[in-house]
Amino acid sequence: MYRRLKEIPGVKNLVVAFAWALTPALLPVQFTPICENLTSLIVGVYFFSLVLINSVICDMRDIEGDAFSGVQTIPVILGAKKTKNLLISSNLFSGSMVLLLGVTHISPMMTCLLAAGIIYAYFYILFFDKTGKTDILCDLVVDGQFIVLGGVMYIAINVMG
């Protein structure tokens, strides 16, 4: 029997992803006179999928420690290889959905930036699939993803208008 919600496998990852995706998806709606539900959905799915992948990657780096402690994370239950395949599939599915909707509902430049984030996530899923990898480079690449994408977006907006 589970005493806390975070003890249920995968729930911690889902709650973190939902919480981080809700703000960027709904904040523009609050400050614009026109409510664009599909744009909010695109942004919400984009951030949800990337944050979910990031949180599972962090769990993946500590499979041995979590298993030893009895913590049932997704990587402990599925193993490193199946978790990696799940993350790649998740990134492919959500990325495809975001890009297909983005092509028709947001600017081409913003669609390209979303694609860059999806490709970026794909590469760090491949690169940081090794358990026990706790170096600062991994933290910077995975957790710094939105800083890099924000910088690219800032430059793109200021250069291209």
C-alpha positions in Angstrom: 0.0 0.0 0.0 1.3 3.4 -0.9 1.4 6.1 1.9 2.4 9.0 -0.3 1.6 9.9 -3.9 5.3 10.1 -4.9 5.7 6.4 -3.9 3.5 5.4 -6.9 5.9 4.7 -9.8 5.9 7.4 -12.4 3.5 9.8 -10.5 6.4 12.0 -9.4 7.5 12.5 -13.0 4.0 13.2 -14.2 3.3 15.7 -11.4 6.6 17.6 -12.0 6.0 17.7 -15.7 2.4 18.9 -15.4 3.4 21.6 -12.9 6.2 22.9 -15.1 4.1 22.8 -18.3 1.0 24.5 -16.9 2.6 27.9 -16.4 4.1 28.4 -19.9 0.9 27.1 -21.4 -1.5 29.3 -19.6 0.5 32.5 -18.9 0.1 33.8 -22.5 -3.6 33.3 -22.3 -3.7 35.4 -19.2 -2.0 38.4 -20.9 -3.5 38.3 -24.4 -7.0 39.5 -25.3 -7.5 36.5 -27.7 -7.6 33.0 -26.1 -5.8 30.6 -28.4 -6.6 27.1 -27.0 -4.6 25.2 -29.6 -1.5 27.3 -29.2 -1.7 26.8 -25.4 -2.1 23.0 -26.0 1.0 23.0 -28.3 3.0 24.8 -25.7 1.6 22.6 -22.8 2.4 19.4 -24.6 5.8 20.6 -25.6 6.9 21.6 -22.1 5.2 18.6 -20.5 7.0 16.1 -22.7 10.4 17.7 -22.3 10.1 18.1 -18.5 8.9 14.5 -18.2 11.9 13.3 -20.2 14.2 15.4 -18.1 12.9 14.0 -14.8 13.1 10.4 -16.0 16.7 11.0 -17.3 17.5 12.2 -13.8 16.0 9.0 -12.3 17.9 7.0 -14.9 21.2 8.2 -13.7 20.6 6.7 -10.2 19.0 3.3 -11.0 21.4 1.5 -8.7 20.8 3.8 -5.7 17.0 3.9 -6.2 16.9 0.1 -6.5 19.1 -0.3 -3.4 16.8 2.1 -1.5 13.6 0.3 -2.7 12.4 3.4 -4.6 10.4 2.2 -7.6 11.2 4.7 -10.4 10.4 4.1 -14.1 14.0 3.2 -14.8 14.2 0.8 -11.9 11.0 -1.0 -13.0 11.8 -1.1 -16.8 15.6 -1.1 -16.8 17.9 1.4 -18.6 17.4 0.1 -22.1 13.6 0.0 -22.0 13.5 3.4 -20.3 15.7 4.8 -23.1 13.4 3.4 -25.7 10.3 4.7 -23.9 11.9 8.2 -23.8 12.8 8.1 -27.4 9.3 7.0 -28.3 7.7 9.6 -26.1 9.9 12.4 -27.6 9.1 11.2 -31.1 5.3 11.0 -30.5 4.9 14.3 -28.6 7.4 16.0 -30.9 5.5 14.9 -34.0 2.2 16.1 -32.5 3.7 19.4 -31.5 5.3 20.0 -34.9 2.2 18.9 -36.9 0.0 21.3 -34.9 2.7 24.0 -34.9 3.1 24.1 -38.6 -0.6 25.2 -39.0 -1.0 27.3 -35.9 2.2 29.1 -35.0 4.9 30.9 -37.0 7.5 28.9 -38.9 10.3 30.4 -36.8 8.6 29.2 -33.6 8.0 25.8 -35.1 11.7 25.6 -36.0 12.6 26.5 -32.4 10.2 23.8 -31.1 11.9 21.3 -33.5 15.3 22.3 -32.1 14.2 21.5 -28.6 12.9 18.1 -29.6 16.1 17.3 -31.5 18.1 18.5 -28.5 16.2 16.2 -26.2 16.7 13.3 -28.6 20.5 13.8 -28.4 20.7 14.0 -24.7 18.5 10.9 -24.3 21.1 9.1 -26.4 24.1 10.6 -24.7 23.1 10.4 -21.1 21.6 6.9 -21.1 24.4 5.6 -19.0 23.5 4.9 -15.4 25.6 6.5 -12.7 26.5 9.5 -14.9 26.3 12.3 -12.4 28.8 14.8 -13.8 28.1 18.5 -14.1 28.0 18.2 -17.9 24.9 16.1 -17.7 23.3 18.5 -15.3 24.1 21.5 -17.5 22.9 19.8 -20.7 19.7 18.3 -19.4 18.6 21.0 -16.9 20.0 23.8 -19.0 17.9 22.9 -22.0 15.4 25.7 -21.6 18.2 28.3 -21.0 19.8 27.3 -24.3 16.5 27.3 -26.1 15.5 30.6 -24.5 18.8 32.2 -25.7 18.3 30.8 -29.2 14.7 32.2 -29.2 15.8 35.6 -28.0 18.5 35.8 -30.7 16.0 34.6 -33.4 13.4 37.1 -32.4 15.8 40.0 -32.3 17.6 39.1 -35.5 14.6 38.0 -37.6 12.1 40.3 -36.1 
